[in-house]
Amino acid sequence: MRTRRPSPDLLLVLGLLCAVLGAAIWATTATITDEHTILNEAESIAKSEPVREEFTNQIAASITPQSAISSVAAINLSNDLGRKVVATPAFVQAFANGLPGIYGQVVDGQRNDVVLDPALVNQAFTEAGASPPANLRLAIDGGRLPDLRQAIELLNQFAMAFGILAAIGIGLGLALSPHRHRAIMRIGRWLITTGIFAIVTFWALPTLALLPLGGWIGVIGIVLSTGDWMAVPAAVLTAFGIAIVVVGRAGDAGARRQELSVIPIVPGRTPKRASIS
């Protein structure tokens, strides 16, 4: 029984697809696990809407518990004070100091509550023109934060698997392709597309689309924007892809000229002129 050989073009496309998926997964996990870069955005995260809303509610509840006997006016006053407190530089510093603990819970799987520095919290009340309530404790409940440790490990395994499949697919596709120069041009076009996609994902998308939306989407935008260091490698990748396309196109044109040069030219019959008698 005759076995059918796999199509070189199909192998090459599958290999390139695996390469793009593996690179995208690696870039995402590398951004999330870059603790130093994310902690540098502590001030931006502290000023984000979800963080301020969370701690405003805690402050308001500590001043005026929202129960059936609480007046609407008292609740509104406590909410206003909470918003003033979370807008102070002291609160931003307190949250920035606690961000490593929050990062440890999300990425490393730690399950301890993250308590903001009481001294800085009291200073924040002073800057807001108020006295802090007794026994005030502003904290992030460790059980409410997601644990991404296993998800990140799984994504790293996927990235490695896609990388191996990409090497096999691209290698076989090039080796079996009858038009190697065209296959090289296809790789170059994929590199161009991948580079542009990386620039859009880690620079344009967070800056122009996610950050203006606010909320937790805005926080995701802040985290993704820490991967803007990939813009330069992505631009280099795009330029490299353009160079590969140019070289491949020149090689393909040379191969065609060589094929045409070995085709024998059959002399045609010279037409006779009609004689006029």
Contacts in CASP RR format, 6 or more apart in sequence:
PFRMAT RR
TARGET T0000
AUTHOR 0000-0000-0000
METHOD contacts of the structure
MODEL  1
MRTRRPSPDLLLVLGLLCAVLGAAIWATTATITDEHTILNEAESIAKSEP
VREEFTNQIAASITPQSAISSVAAINLSNDLGRKVVATPAFVQAFANGLP
GIYGQVVDGQRNDVVLDPALVNQAFTEAGASPPANLRLAIDGGRLPDLRQ
AIELLNQFAMAFGILAAIGIGLGLALSPHRHRAIMRIGRWLITTGIFAIV
TFWALPTLALLPLGGWIGVIGIVLSTGDWMAVPAAVLTAFGIAIVVVGRA
GDAGARRQELSVIPIVPGRTPKRASIS
5 176 0 8 1.000
6 172 0 8 1.000
6 176 0 8 1.000
8 172 0 8 1.000
8 173 0 8 1.000
8 174 0 8 1.000
8 175 0 8 1.000
8 176 0 8 1.000
8 177 0 8 1.000
8 178 0 8 1.000
8 183 0 8 1.000
9 173 0 8 1.000
9 177 0 8 1.000
9 183 0 8 1.000
11 169 0 8 1.000
11 170 0 8 1.000
11 171 0 8 1.000
11 172 0 8 1.000
11 173 0 8 1.000
11 176 0 8 1.000
12 169 0 8 1.000
12 170 0 8 1.000
12 173 0 8 1.000
12 174 0 8 1.000
12 177 0 8 1.000
12 183 0 8 1.000
12 186 0 8 1.000
12 187 0 8 1.000
13 186 0 8 1.000
14 165 0 8 1.000
14 169 0 8 1.000
15 165 0 8 1.000
15 166 0 8 1.000
15 168 0 8 1.000
15 169 0 8 1.000
15 170 0 8 1.000
16 166 0 8 1.000
16 170 0 8 1.000
16 186 0 8 1.000
16 187 0 8 1.000
16 190 0 8 1.000
18 162 0 8 1.000
18 163 0 8 1.000
18 165 0 8 1.000
18 166 0 8 1.000
18 169 0 8 1.000
19 162 0 8 1.000
19 163 0 8 1.000
19 166 0 8 1.000
19 170 0 8 1.000
19 190 0 8 1.000
19 194 0 8 1.000
20 190 0 8 1.000
20 193 0 8 1.000
20 194 0 8 1.000
20 197 0 8 1.000
21 158 0 8 1.000
21 162 0 8 1.000
22 158 0 8 1.000
22 159 0 8 1.000
22 162 0 8 1.000
22 163 0 8 1.000
22 166 0 8 1.000
23 159 0 8 1.000
23 194 0 8 1.000
23 198 0 8 1.000
24 197 0 8 1.000
24 198 0 8 1.000
24 201 0 8 1.000
25 155 0 8 1.000
25 156 0 8 1.000
25 158 0 8 1.000
25 159 0 8 1.000
25 162 0 8 1.000
26 156 0 8 1.000
26 159 0 8 1.000
27 198 0 8 1.000
27 201 0 8 1.000
27 202 0 8 1.000
27 227 0 8 1.000
27 230 0 8 1.000
28 155 0 8 1.000
29 152 0 8 1.000
29 155 0 8 1.000
29 156 0 8 1.000
29 159 0 8 1.000
31 37 0 8 1.000
31 202 0 8 1.000
31 223 0 8 1.000
31 224 0 8 1.000
31 226 0 8 1.000
31 227 0 8 1.000
31 230 0 8 1.000
32 38 0 8 1.000
32 107 0 8 1.000
32 148 0 8 1.000
32 152 0 8 1.000
32 223 0 8 1.000
33 107 0 8 1.000
33 152 0 8 1.000
34 226 0 8 1.000
34 227 0 8 1.000
35 100 0 8 1.000
35 103 0 8 1.000
35 107 0 8 1.000
37 226 0 8 1.000
37 227 0 8 1.000
37 229 0 8 1.000
38 103 0 8 1.000
38 223 0 8 1.000
38 226 0 8 1.000
39 96 0 8 1.000
39 99 0 8 1.000
39 100 0 8 1.000
39 103 0 8 1.000
40 226 0 8 1.000
41 222 0 8 1.000
41 223 0 8 1.000
41 225 0 8 1.000
41 226 0 8 1.000
42 95 0 8 1.000
42 96 0 8 1.000
42 99 0 8 1.000
43 92 0 8 1.000
43 96 0 8 1.000
44 222 0 8 1.000
45 51 0 8 1.000
45 95 0 8 1.000
45 99 0 8 1.000
45 219 0 8 1.000
45 222 0 8 1.000
46 52 0 8 1.000
46 91 0 8 1.000
46 92 0 8 1.000
46 95 0 8 1.000
46 96 0 8 1.000
46 99 0 8 1.000
47 92 0 8 1.000
48 214 0 8 1.000
48 215 0 8 1.000
48 218 0 8 1.000
48 219 0 8 1.000
48 222 0 8 1.000
49 214 0 8 1.000
49 215 0 8 1.000
49 218 0 8 1.000
50 215 0 8 1.000
50 216 0 8 1.000
50 219 0 8 1.000
51 86 0 8 1.000
51 95 0 8 1.000
51 219 0 8 1.000
52 83 0 8 1.000
52 86 0 8 1.000
52 87 0 8 1.000
54 140 0 8 1.000
55 82 0 8 1.000
55 85 0 8 1.000
55 86 0 8 1.000
55 91 0 8 1.000
55 95 0 8 1.000
55 116 0 8 1.000
55 138 0 8 1.000
56 79 0 8 1.000
56 82 0 8 1.000
56 83 0 8 1.000
56 85 0 8 1.000
56 86 0 8 1.000
58 138 0 8 1.000
58 139 0 8 1.000
59 78 0 8 1.000
59 81 0 8 1.000
59 82 0 8 1.000
59 85 0 8 1.000
59 86 0 8 1.000
59 136 0 8 1.000
59 138 0 8 1.000
60 66 0 8 1.000
60 75 0 8 1.000
60 78 0 8 1.000
60 79 0 8 1.000
60 81 0 8 1.000
60 82 0 8 1.000
61 78 0 8 1.000
62 133 0 8 1.000
62 136 0 8 1.000
62 137 0 8 1.000
63 78 0 8 1.000
63 81 0 8 1.000
63 82 0 8 1.000
63 133 0 8 1.000
64 70 0 8 1.000
64 74 0 8 1.000
64 75 0 8 1.000
64 77 0 8 1.000
64 78 0 8 1.000
66 75 0 8 1.000
81 128 0 8 1.000
81 130 0 8 1.000
82 128 0 8 1.000
84 128 0 8 1.000
84 129 0 8 1.000
84 130 0 8 1.000
85 91 0 8 1.000
85 124 0 8 1.000
85 125 0 8 1.000
85 128 0 8 1.000
85 130 0 8 1.000
86 124 0 8 1.000
87 128 0 8 1.000
88 123 0 8 1.000
88 124 0 8 1.000
88 127 0 8 1.000
88 128 0 8 1.000
89 127 0 8 1.000
90 120 0 8 1.000
90 121 0 8 1.000
90 123 0 8 1.000
90 124 0 8 1.000
90 126 0 8 1.000
90 127 0 8 1.000
91 116 0 8 1.000
91 120 0 8 1.000
91 121 0 8 1.000
91 124 0 8 1.000
93 120 0 8 1.000
94 116 0 8 1.000
94 117 0 8 1.000
94 120 0 8 1.000
94 121 0 8 1.000
94 124 0 8 1.000
94 138 0 8 1.000
95 116 0 8 1.000
97 116 0 8 1.000
97 117 0 8 1.000
97 120 0 8 1.000
98 114 0 8 1.000
98 116 0 8 1.000
98 117 0 8 1.000
101 110 0 8 1.000
101 112 0 8 1.000
101 114 0 8 1.000
102 114 0 8 1.000
102 140 0 8 1.000
102 145 0 8 1.000
104 110 0 8 1.000
105 111 0 8 1.000
105 112 0 8 1.000
105 114 0 8 1.000
105 140 0 8 1.000
105 142 0 8 1.000
105 143 0 8 1.000
105 145 0 8 1.000
105 147 0 8 1.000
106 145 0 8 1.000
106 146 0 8 1.000
106 147 0 8 1.000
106 148 0 8 1.000
107 148 0 8 1.000
107 149 0 8 1.000
107 152 0 8 1.000
108 149 0 8 1.000
109 147 0 8 1.000
109 148 0 8 1.000
109 149 0 8 1.000
111 142 0 8 1.000
111 143 0 8 1.000
111 147 0 8 1.000
112 142 0 8 1.000
113 139 0 8 1.000
113 140 0 8 1.000
113 141 0 8 1.000
113 142 0 8 1.000
114 139 0 8 1.000
114 140 0 8 1.000
114 142 0 8 1.000
115 137 0 8 1.000
115 138 0 8 1.000
115 139 0 8 1.000
116 138 0 8 1.000
116 139 0 8 1.000
118 136 0 8 1.000
118 137 0 8 1.000
121 132 0 8 1.000
121 136 0 8 1.000
121 138 0 8 1.000
122 132 0 8 1.000
122 136 0 8 1.000
125 131 0 8 1.000
125 132 0 8 1.000
126 132 0 8 1.000
170 187 0 8 1.000
173 183 0 8 1.000
174 180 0 8 1.000
174 183 0 8 1.000
174 184 0 8 1.000
177 183 0 8 1.000
179 252 0 8 1.000
181 248 0 8 1.000
181 249 0 8 1.000
181 251 0 8 1.000
181 252 0 8 1.000
181 255 0 8 1.000
182 248 0 8 1.000
182 252 0 8 1.000
184 244 0 8 1.000
184 247 0 8 1.000
184 248 0 8 1.000
185 244 0 8 1.000
185 245 0 8 1.000
185 248 0 8 1.000
185 249 0 8 1.000
185 252 0 8 1.000
187 241 0 8 1.000
187 244 0 8 1.000
188 240 0 8 1.000
188 241 0 8 1.000
188 242 0 8 1.000
188 244 0 8 1.000
188 245 0 8 1.000
189 241 0 8 1.000
189 245 0 8 1.000
191 237 0 8 1.000
191 238 0 8 1.000
191 240 0 8 1.000
191 241 0 8 1.000
191 244 0 8 1.000
192 238 0 8 1.000
192 241 0 8 1.000
192 242 0 8 1.000
192 245 0 8 1.000
194 234 0 8 1.000
194 237 0 8 1.000
195 234 0 8 1.000
195 235 0 8 1.000
195 237 0 8 1.000
195 238 0 8 1.000
196 234 0 8 1.000
196 238 0 8 1.000
198 230 0 8 1.000
198 231 0 8 1.000
198 233 0 8 1.000
198 234 0 8 1.000
198 237 0 8 1.000
199 230 0 8 1.000
199 231 0 8 1.000
199 234 0 8 1.000
199 235 0 8 1.000
199 238 0 8 1.000
201 224 0 8 1.000
202 224 0 8 1.000
202 225 0 8 1.000
202 227 0 8 1.000
202 228 0 8 1.000
202 230 0 8 1.000
202 231 0 8 1.000
202 234 0 8 1.000
203 225 0 8 1.000
203 227 0 8 1.000
203 228 0 8 1.000
203 230 0 8 1.000
203 231 0 8 1.000
205 221 0 8 1.000
205 224 0 8 1.000
206 220 0 8 1.000
206 221 0 8 1.000
206 222 0 8 1.000
206 224 0 8 1.000
206 225 0 8 1.000
206 228 0 8 1.000
207 225 0 8 1.000
207 228 0 8 1.000
210 217 0 8 1.000
210 218 0 8 1.000
210 220 0 8 1.000
210 221 0 8 1.000
210 224 0 8 1.000
211 218 0 8 1.000
211 221 0 8 1.000
211 222 0 8 1.000
211 225 0 8 1.000
END
